[in-house]
Amino acid sequence: MLKQGLAACGILISMSCGQGEAADIGGGYTKPPVAGTQLRGSFGMRTWFSSVKADYDHADIHVFNAEDINSISTEAYYRLESSATRFYFQGTAGIGANMGGRFKGPYVVDRDLGNSAFGYFNADLGFRAFDLKGHTLGAFVGYQYVHDKFKTPSVNRYYYYRNPSWLLGRLGVSGHGQFTDKFGWHAEAAYIPVGKIDTGQNVETSKEAKGYQAEVFLTYSPTEAWSLGLGARHWRFEGELERSGQKFTVDYTRSGLLLEAAYRF
């Protein structure tokens, strides 16, 4: 399956607002809510340069792994908040490509990895709990899906591949703020207490999965509505499988840097 690689991005440009009044999104951003509503939000695009690593282990022995894989993905995200209730919805959807890497282990022939695709999305419901001098903090619960495929080039019509899907429940905290009218930040951290890994292999029984995620962005706002960001993101998942009565674990790590362009309304 996987080994060295992918990672980094960010996911929150939160907003502060009081009921019936213009919101101060971390200081300096005071547009009124969308006409006729108590809603404000943001949407944007990101590019994530990451690397990924995945280990398949049995009794603490590496059965095989995928490593040295570089990736790039493009993702869209949104956030929509009700100033009346302080609840918000947020989500991210991305698609990308894995490039190169090695597939190796004591029980398989080492092979170079070819190019392959991966994708992911999440949807969260959160509540903005605290506002303090241009900075906010909230909590959220949500769901995330990640699909990542690794495949070696065919040799005599034979190749190795792993095609796992991760279905994950998230509990997290998020925050954002402004240091000045031009410079700000946003970040989130999530714990994955429940989840499932599905390898797409009939001989393997999927069991539980867990993990954590974190990301942080520094932003620059050339105008009140537009902002640019540079961020970092890290994912770490661990899943359990059963094959022929034997227990296996899958350790998946993806991390990297992100570029972001966002519009706030």
N, C-alpha and C positions, 0 to 999 in steps of 0.2 A: 504494500500500500504506500504509504507516504513516508517521507522523512525530513529532509531539511527544508525549510521553509517558508511560507508565505506570511505575510502579516501586515499590518499596520493601517489604520484609518481612524476615524472618529465619528461620533454620531450625535451631537446634540448642539443645537443652537437654541437654548431655551428662552422663554420669555416671561417677564414679570408683568403683572397687571392687576390693578384694583378694579372692583366692580364699578362700571359706569364711568371710569376715568381713563385718561390716556395712560398707556402702560410705559414703564421705564424698563427696557430690556437690558438690565445690567448697566444702566447709565448711558445717557446720550441718545438713546433711541426712544422717541416719544410719539410715534405715529398713533393716531386713533385706531380703534379696532375697525375691521372691515365694515363698511356701511351697512346698517340694519342688523348687525350681529354683535356678539360679544366675543368674536373670534379673532385671533391673530396667529401668525405662523411663519414658517420658512420652508424653502425647498432648495435643493442644490445638487451638484454633481461632484463626484470625487474620483480620483485615480489612486489606486492602491498598488504600490510596489512591495511585494512580499516574498518571503521564502517559506518553505514548508518541510516538515520532517514527520515521518510516521514510523513507529516501531510496532511490529507484531511479536509479542512475547509469549512464551509458555514456560512456567516455572522459573521466571527471571532469566530465561535464555532467549536471545534474539532469534526468532524463527526466520524472519526476513524483515527488511525495512526499505523505505524509499527516502532518499536524502539528496542534498545538493540541488534542490529544485527551486528555480526562480519563477516568479509569477507576476502577472500584471492583470488588474481588473478595473472595470469602470462600474461605478455604482451611483444610483440615485437615492436620495433620502428626503423625508418630509417630517415636519412637526406641526401640529395644529393644536392650539390651546384655547380653552374657554376662560376668558377673564372673569366670568361670573362664578365659575365653580372651581377654578384652578386645576382642573383635570386636563391632561393632554394626551394626544395620540402621537406616536412616532413610528417610523419604519424605515427600513433600508432594503434595497434589492440590488444585487450586483452579479456580473458575469465576467469571467476572466479566462486566462490561459496559463497552464503550467508549461514551462519550457526547460527541457533537458533534465538532468539528474541521474541518479543511479538507483537500481533495484538490486539488492544484494542480501546475503545472509548465509548461514552455514548449511541450510537445506535447499538452496536454490543456486542456480548458476548466475553469477553477476552479469547484469545487463545494463546497457544505457537505456534511459527512459526517453520515449518520444514525447511530442507535444500532446497535450490533452486539455480538456475544458473543465472548469469548475464554476459553481454558482451558489448563491446564498440569498436569503431574505429573512427579515424579522419584523414583527409587529408587537408594539408594546402599549400598555395603558399606564399612565403615570399621574402623580399628583405633586404639584409644586408646593412644597411645605414651608420653606423658609426664604425670606428676602432680607438681605442685610447690606446696606450701603453699596448698591449696584451689583451685588452677587446673589445668586439664588441656588437653592439645593432642593432636589426632589427625589422621589422613589418611584419605581415602576415594576410591573410584572409583565412578562411577555413570552413569546414563542419564537424560536429560530430554527431554520432548516438550512443545512449545509450539504452540498453534494460535491464530491471530489473524486476524480478518476485518474488513475495512473496506469500507464500501459507501456510495455516494452515493444520495440519494433519486432515484427515477425521474423523468425529464423526457421526456415523449413516449415512454414505455416504453423509455428508454435510460438506462443508468447505468454508472458505473465501479465496479469493485470489485477488491480483492486478497484472496486467501484462502490465505495461506502457512502451512505447517507446518514446524517446525524439529525435527529429530531430532539430538540432541546427546550426545556422550560427555563426561563430566566427570572431572577430576582436581582434588582440592582438599584444603584443610586446614580444620580446625574446632577451636574451643576454647570453653571455658566456665569460669566460676568465680564465687566469692563474695567481695565486698569486706567484707561483714559477714553476719550471719545473715539479714538482711532484704534486702540489696541485692546484686545480682550482674550478670552479663553472659553473653552467648553470641554467637558470630560464626562466619562461615565465608567462605572465598574459594575460587573454583573457576576453573580454566582449561579451556577447551574446545578441545582440540587437533584433534578430528575431529568432523565432523557433516555434515548434509545439509539443504538447504532444498528444499521441494516447494511450488511456487506453485499447483498444480492447473490450470495452463494447458498444453494439449496442444502449443502452439507453442513452449514453453520447455523446455529440457533442464536439469534440476537438476544442480548440481555440488556442490563442497565448501562447508562452512560452518565457522566458528570463532568464538571470542569469549571472554568472561570474565563472571563474576558475583561479587558481594560483598554481604554483609549483616552488620549488627551490631545487637544488642539490649541494652538496659539493663532489668533486671528488678527487681521488688519482690515479696517473698514474705510475704503476710500470715499464712500458716501454713506448716508444714513441707512440706505436699504441694502447695499451690496457689501459683501465681505469676502476676503480671501483667507485661507487657512493652511497651516502646515501641521500635520499630526503624526502620531504613532499609535499602532494598535497591536495587541497581543491576544491570541487565542490559545487555550490549552484544553483539550478534551481527552477523556479516558473512557474507553468502552470495554465491555466484557462480552466474550463469545464462548460458545460451547461447540466443540467438534469431536465427534466420536467419543463422547464422554469426558473429553479433556477441556480444561478451562484455558482460554487465551485472553490476553488483554491487548488493546490497541491504544497506543499513546500518540496523539496527534497534536502538533504544534504549528501554528502559523503566525507570523508577525512581520511587520514592515512599516513603511512610511506612506503617508497620504498627502495628496494635494486636494484642496477643496475650494469651490466657488459657490457662494450661497446668496439667495435673495430673501429678504425679510419683508413681510407685509402685515 
